[in-house]
Amino acid sequence: MSLRVFISRELDQDSPIKNIIEPHQVEIIGESLIKIQPIVLSIFPTADWFFFYSKNGVESFVNQWKEKRESTGKKHPIRWAAIGEGTSEAMNGWGISCEFVGHGETEEIAAQFLTYSKPSESVVFFRAFHSKNSLYHLIAEKRKAEHVAIYDNQLIEKQFPPCDIGIFTSSRNAIAFLQNNPDPGKACIAIGQPTKETLLALNVPEETIHVAEEPSEKAIYEMFLRVLGS
């Protein structure tokens, strides 16, 4: 029997998740339910570290930052940080060398960054307008930190055929899906604890929720296989 799976992002051709399709007779619907609108900054903050949560944040930031930097000639040295390999790769694609890449849950990433960075260093977090900003709140207890909304993330209302498994890459995507569609019948896979907490708040049964170990498609793929085998 085939399964219909929703994942809240478009998958690249080389995504490991696509390896599941044929051997497991899986139909995958890959689509973001978030409309991204960059927020133009009139003044850019200055800090030792610029920290990004997602590739959407990187893409919303880089063009305007480079234009502003080139027009002013000011080049304060910056160290770059990211959550997950996908965000780091987005930086690399823009010619930015990402020095720190956090892996795991939010508390783990906070501990990793506090160990890697110096107590005297400041950090700016570039976030979505509706982000819970959990990492900032943890880091701000130990470092001089601020946060800047670099893009708006509005919900898209859309209905899909009933799905057996839902894979949610953010809390906002989970909200957008479940406001307009029934719960997936077999299981939900969440990227990170905040997305799991959102699913619980939306009355998804806890026993059907599985959390990927880190925000990467490899981790999603591994959890997906475990769900299929259960």
C-alpha positions in Angstrom: 0.0 0.0 0.0 1.4 3.4 -0.9 1.7 6.3 1.5 1.2 10.0 0.9 3.6 12.2 2.7 3.7 16.0 3.1 6.9 17.8 3.8 6.9 21.6 4.2 9.7 22.4 1.8 10.5 21.8 -1.9 13.1 19.0 -2.2 16.2 19.2 -4.4 16.8 16.4 -6.9 19.7 15.0 -4.8 17.7 15.1 -1.5 18.2 11.8 0.4 14.4 11.9 1.2 13.7 11.1 -2.4 15.5 7.7 -2.0 12.4 6.5 0.0 9.9 7.0 -2.9 10.3 3.9 -5.0 11.2 1.1 -2.5 8.5 2.2 -0.1 5.8 3.3 -2.6 5.7 6.8 -1.2 4.1 9.8 -2.8 5.7 13.0 -1.6 4.2 16.5 -1.6 6.9 18.9 -1.0 5.8 22.5 -0.6 6.5 25.4 1.8 3.4 27.0 3.4 5.2 30.1 4.3 5.5 33.3 2.1 8.9 34.9 2.6 9.1 38.7 2.4 12.5 40.2 3.1 12.5 43.1 5.6 14.7 46.0 4.5 17.0 47.3 7.2 17.9 51.0 7.2 20.7 50.5 9.7 22.8 47.3 10.1 23.9 46.3 13.6 27.5 45.8 14.4 28.7 42.8 16.3 31.5 40.2 16.4 29.1 37.4 15.3 26.2 37.3 12.8 24.1 34.3 13.5 21.4 32.9 11.2 18.7 30.4 11.8 17.8 29.5 8.2 18.7 29.9 4.6 15.7 32.2 4.2 17.4 34.5 6.7 20.7 34.3 4.8 19.1 35.1 1.4 17.0 37.9 2.8 20.0 39.5 4.4 23.0 39.1 2.0 22.0 41.2 -1.0 21.1 44.3 1.0 24.0 43.9 3.4 26.6 43.7 0.5 25.0 46.7 -1.2 25.1 48.7 2.1 28.6 47.6 2.9 30.0 48.5 -0.5 28.3 51.9 -0.5 29.7 52.9 2.9 33.1 51.3 2.7 32.8 50.2 6.4 34.1 46.7 6.9 33.9 45.7 10.5 35.3 42.2 10.8 32.5 39.6 11.3 32.4 36.0 12.2 29.5 34.0 10.8 27.4 31.3 12.5 24.5 29.1 11.5 22.1 26.5 12.7 22.5 23.4 10.5 24.4 22.5 7.4 21.7 23.9 5.1 22.1 27.4 6.5 25.8 27.1 6.4 25.7 26.0 2.7 23.5 28.9 1.9 26.2 31.2 3.3 28.9 29.4 1.3 26.8 29.9 -1.8 27.0 33.7 -1.3 30.8 33.5 -0.7 30.6 33.8 3.1 32.7 31.4 5.1 30.6 30.1 8.0 32.9 29.5 11.0 30.4 28.0 13.5 27.7 25.5 12.6 25.4 24.4 15.4 23.9 20.9 15.5 21.2 19.3 17.6 18.5 20.8 19.8 18.5 24.4 20.8 20.1 23.9 24.2 22.9 21.8 22.6 23.6 24.5 20.0 23.6 27.2 22.7 26.2 25.2 24.7 28.3 24.6 21.6 28.4 28.3 20.7 29.1 29.5 24.2 32.1 27.1 24.3 33.3 28.2 20.8 32.9 31.9 21.2 34.5 34.3 23.7 32.6 35.9 26.7 33.7 39.3 25.4 32.2 38.8 21.9 28.8 40.2 20.9 26.3 38.5 18.6 23.3 39.5 16.4 20.7 36.9 15.5 18.9 37.4 12.2 15.4 35.8 12.5 12.0 35.5 11.0 9.4 38.0 12.2 7.3 35.3 13.8 10.3 33.2 15.1 10.2 32.0 18.7 13.9 33.1 18.8 14.7 30.4 21.4 18.5 30.4 20.8 18.8 34.1 21.2 17.1 34.0 24.6 19.6 31.3 25.8 22.7 33.0 24.4 21.6 36.5 25.8 22.0 35.1 29.3 25.8 34.8 28.7 26.7 37.1 25.9 25.9 40.7 24.7 23.2 39.8 22.1 20.5 41.4 20.1 18.1 40.1 17.4 16.8 41.5 14.1 13.8 40.4 12.1 15.2 40.0 8.5 12.1 38.5 6.8 8.4 38.1 7.4 7.0 34.6 7.2 3.3 34.8 6.5 1.1 31.6 6.4 -0.3 30.3 3.1 -3.7 28.7 3.3 -3.9 25.5 1.2 -5.6 22.2 1.3 -4.1 18.8 0.3 -5.4 15.3 -0.2 -5.3 13.4 3.2 -1.7 12.6 4.2 -0.4 9.6 6.1 2.8 11.3 7.3 3.5 15.0 7.8 7.1 16.4 8.0 7.2 19.9 9.4 10.4 22.0 9.1 9.2 24.8 11.3 6.4 25.7 13.7 4.9 28.1 11.2 4.6 25.5 8.6 3.0 23.1 11.0 0.4 25.8 11.9 -0.3 26.6 8.3 -0.9 22.9 7.4 -3.0 21.9 10.4 -5.2 25.0 10.2 -6.4 23.8 6.8 -5.9 20.1 6.7 -6.6 17.1 9.0 -3.8 15.5 11.1 -1.6 13.1 9.2 -3.1 9.6 9.9 0.1 7.8 10.7 2.8 10.1 12.1 4.3 13.6 12.2 8.0 14.3 12.0 9.2 17.6 13.5 12.5 19.4 13.1 13.4 20.4 16.6 11.6 20.6 20.0 9.9 23.9 19.3 8.0 22.4 16.3 7.1 19.4 18.4 5.7 21.7 21.1 3.7 23.5 18.4 2.2 20.2 17.2 1.2 19.4 20.8 -0.4 22.8 21.2 -2.4 22.0 18.0 -3.7 18.8 19.7 -1.6 16.3 17.7 -1.3 13.2 19.8 2.2 13.0 21.4 2.6 9.3 20.6 2.4 10.1 16.8 5.1 12.8 16.9 8.8 12.0 16.2 11.6 14.6 16.3 14.5 14.6 13.9 17.9 14.8 15.7 18.9 18.0 13.9 17.6 20.4 11.2 18.9 18.6 8.2 17.4 16.5 5.4 19.7 13.6 6.4 18.2 13.6 9.9 14.7 13.8 8.4 15.5 10.8 6.2 16.8 8.7 9.0 13.7 9.5 11.2 11.5 8.8 8.2 12.9 5.3 7.8 12.4 4.6 11.5 8.7 5.7 11.2 8.2 3.5 8.1 9.7 0.6 10.0 7.5 1.0 13.0 
